[in-house]
């Protein structure tokens, strides 16, 4: 090259004082001229250069958001909440596929006989999803989630919303295949809310596996007993009394969950080695 950036322009460029159009000319020239780039380094502040390299390293090393996280941020979900939601295990393709197939089987069987299988599975899937989304045995990001500077109860609610947002629409679609769509839908939707809320309320005392398991087995046992005792009558969850009972149970469980929210920082859902750390960070 026969032309190089003058020293005064390099000095102004390094301090950010070089104005267009000379700035544009210097930019273009520096991209192709090693000599001027070396000369520019002599005028740059070493601390600013180090800070710039640090910012560049941080940007290059930062994890790239996946499709779920990108979609959530586009619709207005804050970045940190979107990351917590994207890490929810039940948003994986394997879980969604298994859930859809289970509900489809229940709907097909319900068309032929009674919607017993759908009533057994649809209310339990949100409960199972919550257990899979927040527990040391099932969640691969459990340790990172617990020690994150976020209240454990808030983290659990965020992931519960993710579970319900994926499970309920699929279950509603499966219910469309059953002739008595309205009655069956209310028959599993209210119990699903009640069972999920009750399982959450019991987690600080029983843990993330035992609490959902106890609630789930109780629901299955009650429904099977009702099937045996009701002869050919309607199943209890499909009756007016059953809907009223499920709604009351959901409300009572919600009150119990709100009262137990602070126990999530020290409850049995935490590994003993993480209880102190989680309490300090929250």
MIKOL-339398 format. One record per residue: residue in one letter; x, z, y of N, C-alpha, C, O, CB in turn. Coordinates in steps of 0.1 Angstrom, whole numbers, padded with zeros to 4 digits, always signed. Glycine has a CB too. Example, Ala and Ser with C-alpha at 12.3 -4.5 7.8 and 13.67 -1.06 7.14 Angstrom:
A+0132+0078-0057+0123+0078-0045+0132+0078-0033+0142+0085-0033+0113+0090-0045S+0128+0071-0022+0137+0071-0011+0129+0079+0000+0134+0080+0011+0141+0057-0006
This chain:
X+0008+0000-0012+0000+0000+0000+0009+0000+0012+0019+0007+0013-0009+0012+0000X+0004-0007+0022+0012-0008+0035+0006+0002+0045+0012+0004+0056+0012-0022+0041X-0005+0008+0042-0011+0018+0052-0014+0031+0045-0019+0031+0033-0025+0012+0058X-0012+0042+0052-0015+0055+0046-0022+0063+0057-0021+0060+0069-0002+0062+0042X-0028+0074+0052-0036+0082+0061-0026+0090+0070-0017+0096+0065-0045+0092+0054X-0028+0089+0083-0019+0097+0092-0019+0112+0090-0028+0117+0084-0022+0094+0107X-0008+0118+0093-0006+0133+0091-0017+0140+0098-0023+0150+0092+0007+0138+0095X-0021+0137+0110-0031+0144+0118-0044+0143+0111-0052+0152+0110-0032+0139+0132X-0047+0131+0105-0060+0129+0098-0060+0137+0085-0070+0142+0081-0062+0114+0095X-0048+0138+0078-0048+0146+0066-0050+0160+0069-0057+0167+0061-0034+0144+0059X-0044+0165+0080-0046+0179+0084-0060+0182+0087-0066+0192+0083-0037+0182+0096X-0067+0173+0094-0081+0175+0098-0090+0173+0085-0100+0180+0084-0085+0164+0108X-0086+0165+0076-0093+0163+0064-0093+0176+0055-0103+0180+0050-0088+0151+0055X-0081+0182+0055-0079+0194+0047-0087+0205+0052-0092+0214+0045-0065+0198+0046X-0089+0206+0065-0097+0217+0072-0112+0214+0073-0119+0222+0078-0091+0220+0085X-0115+0201+0070-0129+0197+0071-0133+0193+0085-0145+0192+0088-0138+0208+0067X-0124+0190+0093-0127+0186+0107-0126+0171+0110-0129+0167+0121-0117+0193+0116X-0123+0163+0100-0122+0149+0102-0136+0143+0102-0144+0145+0093-0113+0142+0091X-0139+0136+0113-0152+0130+0115-0153+0116+0111-0143+0109+0111-0156+0132+0130X-0165+0111+0107-0167+0097+0104-0165+0089+0116-0166+0094+0127-0182+0095+0098X-0161+0076+0115-0159+0069+0102-0145+0071+0096-0143+0066+0085-0162+0054+0104X-0136+0078+0103-0123+0080+0098-0123+0088+0085-0115+0087+0076-0114+0087+0108X-0133+0097+0083-0135+0105+0071-0137+0096+0059-0132+0097+0048-0146+0115+0072X-0146+0086+0061-0150+0077+0050-0137+0068+0046-0135+0066+0035-0161+0067+0055X-0130+0064+0056-0118+0056+0054-0108+0065+0046-0101+0060+0036-0112+0051+0067X-0106+0077+0050-0097+0086+0043-0101+0089+0028-0093+0089+0019-0095+0099+0050X-0114+0091+0027-0120+0093+0013-0116+0081+0004-0111+0083-0007-0135+0095+0014X-0119+0069+0009-0117+0057+0001-0102+0055-0003-0098+0052-0014-0122+0045+0008X-0093+0058+0007-0079+0056+0005-0073+0067-0004-0065+0063-0013-0072+0057+0019X-0078+0079-0003-0072+0090-0012-0076+0088-0026-0068+0092-0035-0078+0103-0007X-0087+0081-0029-0090+0078-0043-0080+0069-0050-0079+0069-0062-0104+0071-0044X-0073+0061-0042-0064+0051-0048-0049+0054-0045-0040+0047-0051-0067+0037-0043X-0046+0063-0036-0032+0065-0032-0027+0079-0036-0032+0089-0031-0031+0064-0016X-0018+0079-0046-0013+0092-0050-0004+0099-0040-0004+0111-0039-0005+0090-0063X+0003+0091-0032+0012+0096-0022+0004+0104-0012+0009+0115-0008+0020+0085-0015X-0007+0099-0007-0015+0106+0003-0022+0118-0003-0024+0128+0004-0025+0097+0009X-0025+0118-0016-0031+0129-0022-0021+0141-0023-0024+0152-0021-0036+0126-0036X-0008+0137-0026+0002+0148-0027+0005+0153-0013+0007+0165-0011+0015+0142-0032X+0004+0145-0003+0006+0149+0011-0006+0158+0015-0004+0168+0023+0008+0137+0021X-0018+0155+0011-0029+0163+0014-0028+0177+0008-0032+0187+0014-0042+0156+0009X-0022+0178-0004-0020+0191-0010-0011+0200-0002-0013+0212-0002-0015+0189-0024X-0002+0194+0006+0007+0203+0014+0000+0209+0026+0004+0219+0031+0019+0194+0019X-0012+0203+0030-0019+0208+0041-0031+0217+0037-0037+0223+0045-0024+0196+0049X-0034+0217+0024-0045+0225+0019-0042+0240+0018-0030+0243+0015-0050+0219+0006X-0052+0248+0020-0050+0262+0018-0050+0266+0003-0059+0262-0004-0062+0270+0025X-0039+0272-0002-0038+0275-0016-0050+0283-0021-0055+0281-0032-0026+0283-0019X-0055+0293-0013-0067+0301-0018-0079+0292-0019-0087+0294-0029-0069+0312-0008X-0081+0283-0010-0093+0274-0011-0092+0264-0023-0101+0261-0029-0094+0266+0002X-0079+0260-0025-0077+0251-0037-0080+0259-0050-0087+0253-0059-0063+0246-0037X-0075+0271-0051-0078+0279-0063-0093+0282-0064-0098+0281-0075-0070+0293-0062X-0100+0285-0053-0114+0287-0054-0122+0274-0058-0131+0275-0066-0120+0292-0040X-0117+0263-0053-0123+0250-0057-0122+0247-0072-0131+0243-0078-0118+0239-0049X-0109+0250-0077-0107+0247-0091-0116+0257-0100-0121+0253-0110-0093+0249-0095X-0117+0269-0095-0125+0279-0102-0140+0275-0103-0146+0276-0113-0124+0293-0096X-0145+0270-0091-0159+0265-0091-0160+0253-0100-0171+0252-0107-0163+0261-0077X-0150+0244-0100-0151+0232-0109-0151+0237-0124-0159+0231-0132-0140+0223-0106X-0142+0246-0127-0142+0251-0141-0155+0257-0145-0160+0255-0156-0130+0261-0143X-0161+0265-0136-0174+0272-0139-0185+0261-0141-0193+0263-0150-0177+0281-0128X-0184+0251-0133-0195+0241-0135-0193+0233-0148-0203+0229-0154-0194+0231-0123X-0181+0230-0151-0178+0222-0164-0181+0231-0176-0186+0225-0186-0164+0218-0164X-0179+0244-0175-0181+0253-0187-0195+0257-0188-0199+0263-0198-0172+0264-0186X-0203+0256-0177-0217+0261-0178-0225+0253-0188-0224+0241-0190-0224+0259-0164X-0233+0260-0196-0241+0254-0206-0251+0244-0200-0257+0247-0190-0248+0264-0215X-0253+0233-0207-0263+0223-0202-0277+0227-0207-0279+0230-0218-0259+0209-0207X-0287+0227-0198-0300+0231-0202-0306+0221-0212-0304+0209-0210-0309+0232-0190X-0313+0226-0222-0319+0217-0231-0332+0211-0226-0336+0214-0214-0322+0225-0244X-0339+0203-0234-0352+0197-0229-0363+0207-0226-0370+0205-0216-0357+0188-0240X-0364+0218-0233-0374+0228-0230-0371+0235-0217-0380+0236-0209-0375+0238-0242X-0359+0239-0215-0355+0246-0203-0356+0236-0191-0361+0241-0180-0341+0251-0204X-0352+0224-0192-0354+0214-0181-0368+0212-0178-0372+0212-0166-0347+0201-0185X-0377+0211-0188-0391+0209-0185-0397+0221-0178-0405+0220-0168-0399+0207-0198X-0393+0233-0182-0398+0245-0176-0394+0246-0161-0402+0250-0152-0394+0258-0183X-0381+0243-0158-0377+0244-0144-0383+0233-0136-0386+0235-0124-0361+0242-0144X-0387+0222-0142-0393+0211-0134-0408+0215-0130-0412+0211-0119-0394+0198-0142X-0414+0224-0138-0428+0228-0135-0428+0240-0126-0439+0246-0124-0436+0230-0147X-0417+0245-0122-0416+0256-0113-0412+0270-0118-0412+0280-0111-0429+0258-0106X-0409+0270-0131-0404+0283-0137-0390+0286-0132-0382+0278-0133-0405+0282-0153X-0388+0299-0128-0374+0302-0123-0364+0300-0134-0367+0301-0146-0374+0317-0119X-0352+0297-0130-0341+0294-0139-0339+0305-0150-0338+0301-0162-0328+0292-0132X-0338+0317-0146-0335+0328-0155-0347+0330-0165-0344+0333-0177-0332+0341-0148X-0359+0328-0160-0370+0329-0169-0371+0318-0179-0374+0319-0191-0383+0330-0162X-0368+0306-0174-0368+0294-0182-0358+0295-0194-0360+0291-0205-0365+0281-0174X-0346+0301-0191-0336+0303-0201-0341+0313-0212-0338+0311-0224-0323+0308-0195X-0347+0324-0207-0353+0333-0217-0363+0327-0226-0364+0330-0238-0359+0345-0210X-0371+0318-0220-0382+0312-0228-0376+0301-0237-0380+0300-0249-0392+0305-0218X-0366+0294-0232-0360+0283-0241-0353+0289-0253-0352+0282-0263-0350+0275-0233X-0348+0302-0252-0341+0308-0263-0351+0314-0273-0346+0320-0283-0332+0318-0258X-0364+0313-0271-0373+0319-0280-0373+0312-0293-0375+0299-0293-0387+0319-0274X-0371+0318-0304-0369+0312-0317-0382+0303-0321-0380+0293-0328-0367+0322-0328X-0394+0308-0317-0406+0301-0321-0408+0287-0314-0417+0280-0318-0418+0309-0319X-0399+0284-0305-0400+0271-0299-0392+0260-0307-0391+0249-0303-0395+0271-0284X-0386+0265-0318-0379+0255-0326-0388+0246-0334-0400+0250-0337-0369+0263-0336X-0384+0234-0337-0392+0225-0344-0396+0230-0358-0407+0227-0362-0384+0212-0346X-0388+0237-0365-0391+0242-0378-0403+0251-0378-0412+0250-0386-0379+0249-0385X-0403+0260-0368-0414+0270-0367-0427+0263-0363-0437+0265-0369-0411+0281-0356X-0427+0254-0354-0439+0246-0350-0444+0238-0361-0456+0237-0363-0435+0238-0337X-0435+0232-0369-0440+0223-0380-0447+0232-0391-0457+0229-0396-0428+0216-0386X-0440+0243-0394-0446+0252-0404-0459+0258-0400-0469+0259-0407-0436+0264-0407X-0460+0261-0387-0473+0267-0382-0484+0256-0382-0495+0259-0386-0471+0272-0367X-0481+0244-0378-0491+0233-0378-0496+0230-0392-0508+0229-0394-0485+0221-0372X-0487+0230-0402-0491+0227-0416-0499+0239-0421-0509+0236-0429-0478+0225-0424X-0496+0251-0418-0504+0262-0423-0518+0262-0418-0527+0264-0425-0497+0275-0419X-0519+0259-0405-0532+0259-0399-0540+0247-0404-0553+0248-0406-0531+0258-0384X-0534+0236-0406-0541+0224-0411-0546+0227-0425-0557+0223-0428-0531+0212-0411X-0538+0233-0433-0543+0237-0447-0555+0246-0446-0565+0244-0453-0532+0243-0455X-0554+0256-0437-0566+0265-0436-0578+0258-0431-0589+0261-0435-0562+0276-0426X-0577+0248-0422-0588+0241-0417-0594+0232-0428-0606+0231-0429-0584+0232-0405X-0586+0226-0436-0591+0217-0447-0598+0225-0457-0609+0221-0461-0579+0209-0453X-0593+0237-0461-0600+0245-0470-0613+0250-0464-0623+0251-0471-0591+0257-0475X-0613+0254-0451-0624+0259-0445-0636+0249-0444-0647+0253-0444-0621+0263-0431X-0633+0236-0444-0643+0226-0444-0651+0226-0458-0662+0222-0458-0637+0212-0441X-0644+0229-0469-0649+0228-0482-0657+0241-0486-0668+0240-0492-0638+0225-0492X-0652+0252-0482-0659+0265-0486-0662+0273-0474-0671+0270-0467-0649+0273-0496X-0654+0284-0472-0655+0292-0460-0642+0292-0452-0632+0289-0458-0659+0307-0464X-0643+0295-0439-0630+0295-0431-0622+0308-0434-0615+0312-0424-0634+0294-0417X-0622+0313-0446-0614+0325-0449-0599+0323-0446-0593+0331-0440-0617+0330-0463X-0594+0312-0452-0580+0310-0450-0575+0308-0436-0565+0313-0432-0575+0297-0458X-0584+0302-0428-0581+0300-0414-0581+0313-0407-0573+0316-0398-0590+0290-0407X-0591+0322-0410-0592+0335-0404-0581+0344-0409-0577+0354-0402-0605+0341-0408X-0575+0341-0420-0564+0349-0425-0551+0346-0418-0542+0354-0415-0562+0348-0440X-0549+0333-0415-0536+0328-0409-0536+0327-0394-0526+0331-0388-0533+0315-0415X-0546+0322-0388-0546+0319-0374-0544+0332-0365-0536+0331-0356-0559+0313-0369X-0550+0343-0368-0548+0355-0360-0534+0361-0362-0529+0368-0354-0558+0366-0363X-0528+0358-0374-0515+0364-0377-0503+0356-0372-0492+0362-0370-0513+0365-0392X-0505+0343-0369-0494+0335-0365-0488+0340-0351-0475+0341-0350-0498+0321-0363X-0496+0343-0341-0490+0349-0329-0482+0362-0332-0472+0364-0326-0501+0352-0319X-0487+0370-0340-0481+0383-0344-0467+0380-0350-0457+0386-0347-0490+0391-0353X-0467+0371-0360-0454+0367-0367-0445+0361-0357-0433+0364-0357-0457+0358-0378X-0450+0353-0348-0442+0346-0338-0435+0356-0328-0423+0355-0325-0450+0337-0330X-0442+0367-0324-0436+0377-0316-0426+0385-0323-0415+0388-0318-0447+0387-0311X-0428+0388-0336-0418+0395-0344-0405+0386-0346-0394+0391-0345-0423+0398-0358X-0407+0373-0347-0396+0364-0349-0388+0362-0336-0377+0358-0336-0400+0351-0354X-0395+0364-0324-0389+0362-0311-0382+0374-0306-0375+0372-0295-0400+0357-0302X-0383+0385-0312-0376+0397-0306-0374+0407-0317-0381+0417-0318-0385+0403-0295X-0363+0405-0324-0359+0414-0335-0345+0411-0340-0342+0400-0341-0369+0414-0346X-0338+0422-0343-0324+0420-0348-0323+0412-0360-0312+0405-0363-0317+0433-0349X-0333+0412-0369-0332+0405-0381-0335+0390-0380-0331+0382-0389-0341+0411-0392X-0343+0386-0370-0348+0373-0369-0343+0365-0357-0343+0353-0358-0363+0373-0370X-0340+0372-0346-0336+0365-0334-0321+0364-0333-0315+0374-0332-0342+0372-0322X-0315+0352-0333-0301+0351-0333-0295+0355-0319-0283+0357-0318-0296+0337-0336X-0303+0355-0309-0299+0359-0295-0303+0373-0292-0303+0377-0280-0304+0349-0285X-0306+0381-0302-0311+0394-0300-0302+0403-0292-0306+0409-0282-0315+0401-0313X-0289+0404-0296-0280+0413-0289-0278+0409-0274-0278+0418-0265-0266+0413-0296X-0277+0396-0272-0276+0391-0258-0288+0394-0250-0288+0398-0238-0273+0376-0257X-0300+0393-0256-0312+0396-0249-0314+0410-0245-0318+0414-0234-0324+0391-0257X-0310+0419-0255-0312+0433-0252-0303+0438-0241-0307+0447-0233-0309+0441-0265X-0291+0434-0241-0281+0439-0230-0282+0431-0217-0275+0434-0208-0267+0439-0236X-0291+0421-0217-0293+0414-0204-0299+0423-0194-0306+0432-0197-0302+0401-0206X-0295+0421-0181-0300+0429-0170-0315+0427-0167-0319+0424-0156-0292+0428-0157X-0323+0427-0177-0338+0425-0176-0345+0436-0184-0341+0440-0195-0342+0411-0182X-0355+0441-0178-0363+0452-0185-0368+0446-0199-0373+0435-0199-0375+0456-0176X-0366+0454-0209-0369+0449-0223-0384+0446-0224-0387+0436-0230-0365+0460-0233X-0392+0454-0217-0407+0451-0218-0410+0437-0212-0418+0430-0217-0415+0462-0211X-0403+0434-0200-0406+0421-0194-0401+0410-0203-0408+0400-0204-0399+0421-0180X-0389+0412-0209-0384+0401-0218-0394+0399-0230-0397+0388-0233-0371+0405-0223X-0400+0410-0235-0409+0409-0246-0422+0402-0242-0427+0393-0249-0412+0422-0252X-0426+0405-0229-0439+0398-0224-0436+0383-0222-0445+0375-0225-0443+0405-0211X-0424+0380-0217-0421+0366-0214-0421+0358-0227-0427+0347-0228-0407+0364-0208X-0415+0363-0238-0415+0356-0251-0429+0357-0257-0432+0347-0265-0405+0363-0260X-0437+0367-0255-0450+0367-0261-0459+0356-0255-0466+0350-0262-0457+0381-0258X-0457+0354-0242-0464+0343-0235-0460+0330-0241-0469+0321-0243-0462+0343-0220X-0447+0328-0244-0443+0316-0250-0449+0314-0264-0453+0303-0268-0427+0316-0251X-0450+0325-0272-0456+0324-0285-0471+0320-0284-0475+0311-0291-0455+0337-0292X-0478+0327-0275-0492+0324-0274-0494+0309-0269-0504+0303-0273-0499+0334-0265X-0486+0305-0260-0487+0292-0254-0485+0281-0264-0490+0270-0262-0478+0290-0242X-0478+0283-0274-0475+0273-0285-0485+0275-0297-0489+0265-0303-0461+0274-0290X-0488+0287-0300-0496+0290-0312-0511+0287-0309-0518+0280-0317-0495+0304-0316X-0517+0292-0298-0531+0291-0296-0536+0277-0295-0546+0274-0302-0535+0299-0283X-0529+0268-0288-0534+0254-0287-0534+0247-0301-0544+0240-0304-0526+0246-0278X-0524+0250-0309-0524+0243-0322-0535+0249-0331-0541+0242-0339-0510+0246-0329X-0537+0262-0330-0548+0268-0338-0562+0263-0333-0570+0261-0342-0547+0283-0337X-0563+0261-0320-0576+0256-0315-0578+0241-0321-0589+0238-0325-0576+0255-0300X-0567+0234-0321-0569+0220-0327-0572+0220-0341-0580+0212-0346-0555+0212-0325X-0567+0230-0349-0570+0231-0363-0585+0235-0365-0591+0231-0374-0561+0241-0370X-0590+0244-0356-0603+0248-0357-0613+0237-0355-0625+0238-0359-0606+0259-0346X-0609+0226-0348-0618+0215-0346-0623+0209-0359-0633+0203-0360-0612+0205-0337X-0615+0211-0370-0618+0205-0382-0628+0213-0390-0634+0208-0400-0605+0203-0391X-0631+0225-0386-0641+0233-0392-0655+0230-0386-0656+0230-0374-0638+0248-0391X-0665+0229-0394-0679+0226-0388-0683+0236-0378-0688+0231-0367-0689+0225-0399X-0682+0248-0381-0687+0259-0371-0675+0262-0361-0670+0273-0362-0692+0271-0378X-0672+0252-0353-0660+0254-0345-0660+0266-0335-0651+0274-0335-0657+0241-0337X-0671+0267-0328-0672+0278-0318-0671+0292-0324-0664+0300-0320-0685+0277-0311X-0679+0294-0335-0679+0307-0341-0666+0311-0347-0661+0322-0346-0690+0308-0352X-0660+0301-0354-0647+0303-0361-0636+0306-0350-0627+0314-0352-0643+0291-0370X-0636+0298-0339-0626+0300-0329-0626+0314-0323-0616+0320-0322-0628+0289-0318X-0639+0318-0319-0640+0332-0314-0636+0342-0325-0631+0353-0322-0654+0335-0309X-0639+0339-0338-0637+0348-0349-0622+0350-0351-0618+0361-0356-0643+0342-0361X-0613+0340-0348-0599+0343-0350-0592+0346-0336-0581+0352-0336-0592+0332-0357X-0597+0341-0325-0590+0342-0313-0590+0357-0308-0579+0362-0304-0596+0333-0302X-0601+0363-0308-0601+0377-0304-0593+0386-0313-0585+0394-0308-0616+0382-0303X-0594+0385-0326-0585+0393-0335-0571+0389-0333-0562+0398-0334-0589+0390-0349X-0567+0377-0330-0553+0373-0327-0548+0381-0315-0537+0386-0316-0552+0358-0325X-0556+0382-0305-0552+0390-0293-0550+0404-0296-0541+0411-0292-0561+0388-0281X-0560+0409-0304-0560+0424-0307-0548+0427-0316-0541+0437-0314-0573+0428-0314X-0545+0419-0327-0534+0421-0336-0521+0420-0329-0512+0428-0331-0535+0412-0347X-0519+0410-0320-0507+0408-0313-0504+0420-0304-0493+0425-0304-0506+0395-0306X-0514+0424-0297-0512+0435-0287-0510+0448-0294-0501+0456-0290-0525+0437-0278X-0517+0450-0306-0515+0463-0313-0501+0463-0319-0494+0473-0319-0525+0464-0324X-0496+0451-0324-0483+0451-0330-0472+0454-0319-0462+0461-0322-0480+0437-0336X-0474+0449-0307-0465+0451-0296-0465+0466-0293-0454+0472-0291-0468+0443-0284X-0477+0472-0292-0478+0486-0289-0471+0495-0299-0466+0506-0295-0492+0490-0287X-0471+0491-0311-0464+0500-0322-0450+0497-0323-0443+0505-0330-0471+0497-0335X-0444+0487-0317-0430+0484-0319-0420+0495-0315-0411+0497-0322-0427+0471-0311X-0423+0502-0304-0413+0512-0300-0412+0523-0311-0401+0530-0311-0417+0519-0287X-0422+0525-0319-0422+0536-0329-0418+0531-0343-0411+0538-0350-0435+0543-0329X-0423+0519-0346-0420+0514-0360-0410+0503-0361-0405+0500-0371-0433+0509-0365X-0407+0496-0350-0397+0486-0350-0404+0472-0350-0416+0471-0351-0388+0487-0362X-0396+0462-0348-0401+0448-0346-0405+0442-0359-0412+0431-0359-0390+0440-0339X-0402+0447-0370-0406+0441-0383-0417+0450-0389-0427+0444-0394-0394+0441-0393X-0415+0463-0390-0425+0472-0396-0438+0472-0389-0449+0472-0395-0420+0486-0397X-0438+0472-0375-0451+0472-0368-0459+0459-0370-0471+0461-0374-0448+0473-0353X-0454+0447-0369-0462+0435-0372-0466+0435-0387-0477+0430-0390-0455+0423-0368X-0457+0439-0396-0460+0439-0410-0472+0448-0413-0481+0444-0420-0448+0443-0418X-0472+0460-0407-0483+0470-0410-0496+0464-0404-0506+0465-0411-0480+0483-0403X-0496+0459-0392-0508+0453-0386-0513+0441-0394-0525+0440-0397-0506+0450-0372X-0504+0433-0398-0507+0421-0406-0513+0424-0419-0524+0418-0423-0495+0412-0408X-0507+0433-0427-0513+0437-0440-0526+0444-0438-0535+0442-0446-0503+0447-0447X-0528+0451-0428-0541+0458-0425-0552+0447-0423-0563+0449-0428-0540+0467-0413X-0549+0437-0415-0558+0426-0412-0562+0419-0425-0574+0416-0428-0553+0416-0402X-0552+0415-0433-0554+0408-0445-0563+0416-0455-0572+0411-0461-0541+0404-0452X-0560+0429-0456-0567+0438-0465-0581+0439-0461-0591+0439-0469-0560+0452-0466X-0583+0441-0448-0597+0443-0443-0605+0430-0445-0617+0431-0448-0597+0446-0428X-0599+0418-0442-0606+0406-0444-0610+0403-0458-0621+0398-0461-0598+0394-0438X-0601+0405-0467-0603+0403-0481-0614+0413-0487-0622+0409-0495-0590+0405-0490X-0613+0425-0482-0624+0435-0486-0637+0431-0481-0647+0432-0488-0620+0449-0481X-0638+0426-0469-0650+0421-0463-0656+0409-0471-0668+0408-0473-0648+0417-0448X-0647+0400-0475-0651+0389-0483-0657+0393-0497-0667+0387-0501-0639+0379-0486X-0651+0403-0503-0656+0408-0516-0669+0416-0514-0678+0415-0523-0646+0417-0522X-0671+0423-0503-0683+0431-0501-0695+0425-0495-0706+0429-0496-0679+0444-0494X-0692+0413-0488-0703+0407-0480-0711+0397-0488-0720+0391-0483-0697+0400-0468X-0708+0396-0501-0715+0386-0510-0713+0372-0504-0702+0367-0502-0730+0390-0512X-0725+0367-0500-0724+0353-0494-0728+0353-0480-0731+0343-0474-0734+0344-0502X-0728+0365-0473-0731+0366-0459-0719+0362-0451-0708+0359-0456-0735+0380-0456X-0721+0362-0438-0710+0358-0428-0699+0368-0428-0702+0380-0429-0716+0356-0414X-0687+0364-0427-0676+0373-0426-0677+0381-0413-0682+0376-0403-0662+0366-0426X-0672+0394-0413-0674+0403-0402-0669+0397-0389-0675+0399-0378-0668+0416-0405X-0657+0391-0389-0652+0386-0376-0660+0375-0370-0659+0372-0358-0638+0380-0378X-0669+0369-0378-0678+0358-0373-0691+0363-0367-0699+0356-0362-0680+0348-0383X-0694+0376-0369-0706+0382-0364-0704+0387-0350-0693+0389-0345-0711+0393-0374X-0716+0390-0344-0716+0396-0330-0709+0409-0330-0701+0412-0321-0730+0397-0325X-0711+0418-0340-0705+0431-0341-0690+0429-0343-0682+0437-0337-0711+0439-0352X-0686+0419-0351-0672+0417-0353-0665+0413-0340-0653+0417-0337-0670+0407-0364X-0671+0404-0332-0665+0399-0320-0664+0411-0310-0654+0412-0303-0673+0388-0314X-0674+0419-0310-0674+0431-0301-0663+0440-0305-0656+0446-0296-0687+0438-0300X-0662+0443-0318-0651+0452-0323-0637+0446-0320-0628+0454-0316-0653+0454-0338X-0635+0433-0321-0622+0427-0319-0619+0428-0304-0607+0431-0300-0622+0413-0323X-0629+0425-0295-0626+0426-0281-0623+0441-0277-0614+0443-0269-0638+0421-0273X-0630+0450-0282-0627+0464-0279-0613+0469-0284-0606+0476-0277-0638+0474-0285X-0610+0464-0296-0596+0467-0301-0585+0461-0293-0575+0467-0291-0595+0462-0316X-0588+0449-0288-0578+0442-0280-0576+0450-0267-0565+0452-0262-0581+0428-0277X-0587+0454-0261-0586+0462-0248-0579+0475-0250-0570+0479-0242-0600+0464-0243X-0583+0482-0261-0576+0495-0264-0561+0494-0267-0553+0502-0262-0583+0502-0276X-0558+0483-0274-0543+0481-0277-0536+0477-0264-0524+0481-0262-0542+0469-0287X-0542+0470-0255-0536+0466-0242-0533+0479-0234-0522+0480-0228-0544+0457-0234X-0542+0488-0234-0540+0501-0227-0529+0509-0233-0520+0514-0226-0553+0510-0227X-0528+0509-0246-0517+0516-0253-0504+0509-0251-0494+0516-0249-0520+0517-0268X-0504+0496-0250-0491+0489-0247-0486+0492-0233-0474+0494-0231-0494+0474-0249X-0495+0492-0223-0491+0495-0210-0486+0509-0209-0476+0512-0201-0503+0493-0200X-0492+0518-0216-0487+0532-0216-0473+0534-0222-0466+0543-0219-0497+0541-0222X-0470+0525-0232-0457+0526-0239-0447+0517-0234-0436+0516-0240-0460+0523-0253X-0448+0511-0222-0439+0501-0218-0425+0507-0216-0415+0500-0218-0444+0495-0205X-0424+0519-0211-0410+0525-0209-0403+0528-0222-0391+0530-0222-0411+0537-0200X-0410+0530-0232-0404+0534-0245-0397+0522-0251-0389+0524-0261-0414+0539-0255X-0399+0510-0246-0392+0498-0251-0377+0499-0248-0369+0491-0254-0398+0485-0246X-0373+0507-0239-0358+0508-0236-0351+0517-0246-0339+0516-0247-0356+0513-0222X-0358+0525-0253-0351+0535-0263-0358+0535-0276-0354+0543-0285-0351+0549-0257X-0368+0526-0279-0375+0527-0291-0368+0522-0303-0356+0518-0302-0388+0519-0289X-0375+0522-0314-0368+0518-0327-0366+0503-0328-0359+0498-0338-0377+0522-0339X-0371+0495-0319-0369+0481-0319-0354+0477-0316-0350+0466-0318-0378+0473-0310X-0347+0487-0310-0333+0485-0306-0324+0491-0317-0327+0501-0324-0330+0492-0293X-0313+0484-0319-0302+0489-0327-0297+0501-0321-0296+0502-0309-0291+0478-0330X-0293+0512-0328-0288+0524-0322-0276+0522-0313-0275+0528-0303-0284+0534-0333X-0267+0512-0316-0256+0510-0308-0259+0503-0295-0251+0503-0286-0246+0501-0315X-0271+0498-0294-0275+0490-0282-0285+0498-0273-0287+0494-0262-0281+0477-0285X-0290+0509-0277-0300+0517-0270-0294+0522-0256-0301+0520-0246-0305+0528-0278X-0282+0528-0257-0277+0533-0245-0273+0522-0235-0276+0523-0223-0264+0541-0248X-0268+0511-0240-0264+0500-0231-0276+0494-0224-0276+0491-0212-0256+0489-0239X-0287+0492-0232-0299+0486-0227-0305+0495-0216-0310+0490-0206-0309+0483-0238X-0305+0508-0219-0311+0517-0209-0303+0517-0196-0309+0518-0185-0312+0531-0215X-0290+0516-0197-0282+0516-0185-0284+0504-0177-0285+0504-0165-0267+0518-0188X-0285+0492-0183-0286+0479-0176-0300+0477-0171-0301+0470-0161-0283+0468-0186X-0310+0483-0177-0323+0481-0171-0326+0490-0159-0337+0489-0153-0334+0484-0182
